[in-house]
């Protein structure tokens, strides 16, 4: 076990000590009573069958819907599932949590895309545990998170919330997140199922509430479904949240193939499905096609609506039984019956420890896009000199809007973090809000080093109209930064013109246009860095820690280069139909297939040291390579394995490369490490729509290992002699 693993284990153990979990929790009397189904020696299925036998139809119906409009959120929970007191069935409390608890104040974690940029599933486990611990300490049984929707459109309003454009990366980070949350005794509800890729423009065009994803099965299976499949089959999540949109003409929350055929039968999902808020449309269709629970407000699944659907023959009482059975079975399997209700008590949260964790996650996701030697800043050389911190964002808490917006217990701004670090080194740090280019230029000119901090605004409800820094201004909810008239690109240009030693720090939820990038000596992507933003940014700028991030999404050179550009049928859609005709060529796959040079490619990120790759060993089962730190500083390496699969037919195009493995290494100067990547049939397979299954094609498989999708350091190949069905 390496030092970082020990630290992670210690952090999880510390949180577990706040409230008992596992064996300790089992020893505490639960709420079930002395009914036959209260015997923990029985299986969850046996216990659910026993209690279901004793329930009236009205009691079963009551389990399917959460609070009504009048009863809901006075207690601060995101939603409540009804219990049945006479049978010892406890209520279930739900809390939002993709980036932290939204129930009152909480520790605001860095955005999901920041976590993905860490390329670190172990850190994802710590992240999920931190969020779940606070959700639990606020009295909730279920956390709504993580968000694992694969990014299709760089301007999507929720780009910041998910884990980027690659299904393998999203799967690995999502599984880690869920494992961490489960360690805290909280059930995970992964979201949003499925093909949920846009919010829409102006609230109507391409609206998430209305659009129909016209997408082929191969694209679904290879791009948009793998993170959910991993969450179900590997992480054992208890709930899956249905999305707002339609898929192939059916709303996702009443989709027979998605919910029943695929999720529950093919994947063997034993938990229950939950609709997103106001995502349900038809009581009868939802009952018959696999939707188990509607949270607040229960309108489509109100008792009256369900009774009417049954009376009209739109669904059967056996459907109600099945939904109630799934909810009960999952409650038993996650221990909700067998422990006391979690108290809503903020005093049980170790706020300083969680703030420190937020800082470590932010550091691990900080992605150094450009650097010609200006970074890391040398405290000794700058002693007695001046750093000008420019930009309104330097003082603000920058985050995404919607269900991932949080109110932090405390916040360290970028300005404060740099001031504190500067004071330790005898450096004067001044601030200029930079409301005009002239003011920014003046501040930069009078400083030895300028640090310009800028941000965008992304939010649930509305996609950005373009990739400009300022294009999110005027969205609902209001932007996180104050001046709606500031031209942040002009501020950057002015500072660069006045002082060549200028660092640009981006606090963005996704890729943005960077027309000035070739004039910067250093460009750092900090994402939405959470409550401990300033500490993390300062530590990276001064080299107290190596920037740990790599891009989980492509920064295009031009908006004309994105996969949906110039095709309104692809985005925002033609009528209500959004055509996914780019197929599997999403994100970097598109840029590689069409030989388009991005501004910054998927997987890119610089270290303060350098790495060499040697001794590649390649077979159909395993790929290995030796990575050596060839520089003078300790740093983070992120070797990435890409495969180029052969195309079995003309109608099955394959991208030049697909991410199939990665590792996160911390190496001291001169230190080397051998990295092994295991390949399975699924690593080599494509979804064959003709045979309806995962298939390994015959032919030559190209192997590439490198520092990004465009920086390949070691290559090889192997051959599969005959086509076979993947196991």
Number of C-alpha atoms within 10 A of each C-alpha: 6 7 9 13 12 11 12 17 15 12 17 20 13 13 23 17 11 15 18 16 18 12 8 10 16 15 12 12 12 18 17 21 16 10 12 12 23 22 15 15 9 13 14 22 16 15 22 23 16 16 19 21 9 11 16 10 13 12 17 23 22 21 26 25 25 27 20 17 11 9 13 18 16 9 14 17 21 24 27 25 21 19 17 14 11 10 18 18 20 21 18 20 24 26 27 26 29 29 30 32 33 25 22 13 15 25 31 31 34 32 31 30 27 35 33 30 31 28 29 24 23 21 24 26 24 27 32 31 27 31 28 36 31 31 33 31 21 27 22 28 25 29 31 27 31 27 28 31 31 28 30 27 23 30 27 26 29 31 32 33 33 27 32 29 27 26 24 22 24 28 25 23 30 30 29 24 32 30 24 27 29 25 21 28 24 26 29 30 27 30 26 25 29 26 26 25 22 28 28 26 18 15 15 14 18 26 22 24 20 19 27 27 25 20 18 16 16 20 20 18 17 18 23 26 22 20 28 28 20 19 30 23 13 15 20 19 26 26 28 27 25 28 26 28 28 25 26 15 14 16 27 32 34 27 22 19 16 23 25 20 15 14 22 18 13 10 15 14 23 20 25 26 28 28 25 22 17 16 21 25 15 17 23 22 20 27 28 23 21 25 29 29 27 30 23 25 21 24 21 20 31 20 18 12 16 25 17 15 18 18 12 11 10 16 21 15 18 11 19 21 17 17 24 23 25 23 22 26 24 21 24 22 20 21 21 25 24 23 18 16 18 17 13 18 12 17 10 17 21 16 16 12 15 24 25 16 23 26 25 20 31 34 29 27 33 32 31 26 20 22 17 9 10 17 20 18 18 13 17 11 10 17 15 12 16 19 23 25 30 29 27 22 25 28 19 17 22 27 32 26 24 17 20 25 22 25 18 20 14 15 19 20 24 26 28 19 20 29 22 16 20 22 13 11 16 15 21 17 21 16 21 19 19 28 17 17 19 15 17 28 23 17 24 29 20 14 21 15 23 29 27 29 26 24 27 29 29 32 28 24 24 28 28 25 14 15 21 19 22 21 18 25 21 11 20 16 17 14 21 19 20 12 13 13 10 17 16 23 18 16 25 28 18 21 29 24 15 20 19 17 20 27 27 23 26 24 24 26 32 31 24 24 17 18 13 12 16 10 13 19 18 23 24 25 28 31 30 32 34 30 31 30 33 27 26 31 27 23 20 26 24 17 17 12 22 26 30 30 34 29 29 31 26 25 25 25 18 17 18 10 16 22 25 21 13 12 13 14 17 20 21 23 21 16 13 19 22 22 21 23 16 14 19 21 22 23 25 30 23 19 22 18 15 14 10 15 15 18 17 20 25 27 26 24 26 22 24 21 18 17 23 16 21 14 11 20 15 19 15 17 13 12 21 19 23 18 23 20 23 18 18 12 18 20 22 25 26 25 25 23 27 22 22 19 24 22 17 17 9 7 7 16 15 19 21 20 20 21 23 22 20 23 15 18 18 18 21 17 16 13 14 19 14 13 17 18 17 14 15 14 16 15 19 21 20 25 20 18 13 6 9 10 16 21 21 24 24 16 16 15 20 18 24 24 25 22 24 22 23 17 15 17 19 20 17 15 16 14 14 15 10 9 13 14 15 17 11
